Amino acid sequence: MSREGQIRRTTRETDVQIKIDLDGSGKATITTGIGFLDHMLDLFARHGLFDLEVACTGDLHIDGHHSAEDIAITLGQAFAEALGDKSGIVRFGSAYVPMDETLVRSVVDLSGRAFTVYRVDKIRDRIGELDVELIEHFWRSFAGEVKCNLHIELLYGANQHHIIEAVFKSTAKALSAATRISSRIEGVLSTKGSL
């Protein structure tokens, strides 16, 4: 069974194409026009073991907001498409990721209900060309499309680059755990009978 999703989203502000394979090996081809976001999506793929292709042309002459938001929306839609009916998935996943002085925890429930808790301090405004405030918006937009509960919390840390990197790594690992197929699960893991 192939668990791939492929979405193209075009607006007057951006043109985004994303392909994801949930059962990949962590290969990525990322071109967003925002260097730090490329780096974060690359390590998201690597640590989640997702094969990921992202191509975005956006109105970066304005700023990175439209590109970051539309990439998150499209990634969420492709992720949801790859999940299909969620039959056999473990559903819940969590991960702690350290990065030097930083420790981040991410917890996910692929419940069919969108809710995000993001408790991560913003120590500085920008990393490279990316506004740090867009990271929270990115994950809220992603979770809204996947329709999952996503809780991301900085336990401690001092370097903003390390913090954001740990956010992407821990969320990738939590999602990878939640999407794992278990032969012990018949249908979907819910007393309702659907997710």
Secondary structure, 3 states (H helix, E strand, C coil): CCCEEEEEEECCCEEEEEEEECCCCCCEEEECCCHHHHHHHHHHHHHHCCEEEEEEEECCCCCCHHHHHHHHHHHHHHHHHHHCCCCCECCEEEEEEEECCEEEEEEEECCCCCEEEEECCCCCCEECCEECHHHHHHHHHHHHHHCCEEEEEEEECCCHHHHHHHHHHHHHHHHHHHCCECCCCCCCCCCCCCC
